[in-house]
């Protein structure tokens, strides 16, 4: 399993296990949301990710950034989306987590944005999460 996949799985597992996040979205945390009318709000989806490799003399590491998208539908009101992004931030920021294969040095929420989507009904929260990972040899 790649370091990227392992970190994404850790984020998803952590959010699913968190009582506050779970009380809002249940298990609706997706790599890609269900299509069309089968989608139930609120939910969380993984957006783009990127990483910068760091090759040091004695180890290989990376700074990997994931975008988490938080979605609510409350007649265009953003309060419920703000509650969701705060719950996600509380579950992940500086959390004491570990990976099975690689070593998680640090995980931080770097930025949070909340806005109304163009449909006028959907609250959209964008969370930037960065993980520092030492890769297994």
MARDRENPA-491424 format. One record per residue (C-alpha): residue number from 0; residue in one letter; x, y, z. Coordinates in nm, 4 decimals, padded with zeros to 6 digits. Layout:
N
sefi, paro, px, py, pz
NUM, A, X, Y, Z
...
END
This chain:
137
sefi, paro, px, py, pz
0, X, 00.0000, 00.0000, 00.0000
1, X, 00.1359, 00.3426, -00.0893
2, X, 00.1983, 00.6036, 00.1786
3, X, -00.0747, 00.8179, 00.0195
4, X, -00.3308, 00.5396, 00.0412
5, X, -00.2310, 00.4588, 00.3977
6, X, -00.2749, 00.8215, 00.5104
7, X, -00.6124, 00.8524, 00.3337
8, X, -00.7303, 00.5318, 00.5020
9, X, -00.6118, 00.6650, 00.8386
10, X, -00.8015, 00.9920, 00.7894
11, X, -01.1182, 00.8071, 00.6888
12, X, -01.0939, 00.5603, 00.9797
13, X, -01.0255, 00.8417, 01.2281
14, X, -01.3241, 01.0447, 01.1105
15, X, -01.5553, 00.7413, 01.1146
16, X, -01.4463, 00.6599, 01.4715
17, X, -01.4945, 01.0156, 01.5991
18, X, -01.8200, 01.0537, 01.7940
19, X, -01.8787, 01.4171, 01.6961
20, X, -01.8141, 01.3625, 01.3242
21, X, -02.0167, 01.0403, 01.3333
22, X, -02.3136, 01.2155, 01.4925
23, X, -02.3229, 01.4500, 01.1922
24, X, -02.2383, 01.2294, 00.8913
25, X, -02.2636, 00.8720, 01.0196
26, X, -02.0429, 00.6607, 00.7935
27, X, -02.0907, 00.8871, 00.4873
28, X, -01.7213, 00.9558, 00.4255
29, X, -01.6375, 00.8768, 00.0649
30, X, -01.3533, 00.8751, -00.1825
31, X, -01.6310, 00.9713, -00.4262
32, X, -01.9893, 01.0472, -00.3250
33, X, -02.2742, 00.8255, -00.4477
34, X, -02.4315, 00.9459, -00.7728
35, X, -02.7449, 01.1551, -00.8067
36, X, -03.0460, 01.1007, -00.5879
37, X, -02.8886, 00.8225, -00.3802
38, X, -02.6660, 01.0795, -00.2066
39, X, -02.7605, 01.1716, 00.1491
40, X, -02.6361, 01.4943, 00.3095
41, X, -02.4369, 01.5802, 00.5105
42, X, -02.1296, 01.3912, 00.3980
43, X, -01.7542, 01.4186, 00.3500
44, X, -01.5601, 01.3441, 00.0316
45, X, -01.1898, 01.3324, -00.0460
46, X, -01.0790, 01.5892, -00.3013
47, X, -00.7381, 01.6347, -00.4621
48, X, -00.4154, 01.5509, -00.2843
49, X, -00.0521, 01.6266, -00.3490
50, X, 00.2800, 01.5675, -00.1831
51, X, 00.6325, 01.6996, -00.1776
52, X, 00.8989, 01.4308, -00.1360
53, X, 01.1876, 01.5003, 00.0983
54, X, 01.4941, 01.2830, 00.0443
55, X, 01.7265, 01.3107, 00.3393
56, X, 02.0478, 01.1149, 00.3926
57, X, 01.8997, 00.8587, 00.6269
58, X, 01.5297, 00.8495, 00.5370
59, X, 01.2671, 00.9247, 00.2767
60, X, 00.9738, 01.1363, 00.3836
61, X, 00.6922, 01.3397, 00.2392
62, X, 00.4594, 01.6243, 00.3234
63, X, 00.1236, 01.5075, 00.1896
64, X, -00.1750, 01.7405, 00.1665
65, X, -00.5310, 01.6162, 00.1332
66, X, -00.8417, 01.8172, 00.0579
67, X, -01.1521, 01.7086, 00.2460
68, X, -01.4832, 01.8441, 00.1200
69, X, -01.7652, 01.8708, 00.3724
70, X, -02.1136, 01.8958, 00.2240
71, X, -02.4374, 02.0028, 00.3907
72, X, -02.7752, 02.0882, 00.2505
73, X, -02.9698, 02.3223, 00.4777
74, X, -03.1557, 02.5623, 00.2452
75, X, -02.8353, 02.7554, 00.1807
76, X, -02.7557, 02.8158, 00.5468
77, X, -02.3902, 02.7617, 00.6339
78, X, -02.4089, 02.7075, 01.0116
79, X, -02.4379, 02.3282, 00.9835
80, X, -02.1387, 02.3196, 00.7482
81, X, -01.9354, 02.5215, 00.9989
82, X, -02.0248, 02.2727, 01.2724
83, X, -01.9115, 01.9842, 01.0480
84, X, -01.5771, 02.1395, 00.9504
85, X, -01.5044, 02.2197, 01.3153
86, X, -01.5746, 01.8569, 01.4117
87, X, -01.3386, 01.7337, 01.1380
88, X, -01.0697, 01.9807, 01.2466
89, X, -01.1036, 01.8719, 01.6102
90, X, -01.0701, 01.5036, 01.5123
91, X, -00.7573, 01.5476, 01.2984
92, X, -00.5542, 01.8535, 01.4015
93, X, -00.2411, 01.7435, 01.5917
94, X, -00.4060, 01.4077, 01.6619
95, X, -00.1911, 01.1306, 01.8085
96, X, -00.2322, 00.8804, 01.5241
97, X, -00.0130, 00.6122, 01.3732
98, X, 00.0271, 00.4237, 01.0488
99, X, 00.0941, 00.0496, 01.0103
100, X, 00.3668, 00.0577, 00.7457
101, X, 00.4975, 00.4134, 00.7419
102, X, 00.5510, 00.6569, 01.0307
103, X, 00.3183, 00.9521, 01.0815
104, X, 00.5239, 01.2362, 01.2280
105, X, 00.2506, 01.5001, 01.2394
106, X, -00.0964, 01.5680, 01.1016
107, X, -00.2369, 01.9211, 01.0944
108, X, -00.5345, 02.1074, 00.9584
109, X, -00.3753, 02.3941, 00.7669
110, X, -00.6809, 02.5781, 00.6360
111, X, -01.0613, 02.5676, 00.6465
112, X, -01.3031, 02.7498, 00.4137
113, X, -01.6830, 02.7432, 00.4194
114, X, -01.8957, 02.8822, 00.1374
115, X, -02.2259, 02.8384, -00.0433
116, X, -02.2154, 02.6346, -00.3629
117, X, -02.3577, 02.7910, -00.6826
118, X, -02.6862, 02.5971, -00.6432
119, X, -02.7667, 02.8249, -00.3475
120, X, -02.8676, 02.5253, -00.1332
121, X, -02.5459, 02.3414, -00.0548
122, X, -02.2940, 02.4390, 00.2106
123, X, -01.9402, 02.3437, 00.1113
124, X, -01.6515, 02.3264, 00.3552
125, X, -01.2989, 02.2722, 00.2261
126, X, -01.0400, 02.1458, 00.4729
127, X, -00.6694, 02.1245, 00.3924
128, X, -00.4982, 01.8512, 00.5964
129, X, -00.1217, 01.8010, 00.5811
130, X, 00.0535, 01.4883, 00.7053
131, X, 00.4286, 01.4544, 00.7548
132, X, 00.5213, 01.0927, 00.6846
133, X, 00.8478, 00.9014, 00.7107
134, X, 00.8282, 00.6295, 00.4474
135, X, 00.9234, 00.2703, 00.5214
136, X, 01.2381, 00.1546, 00.3467
END
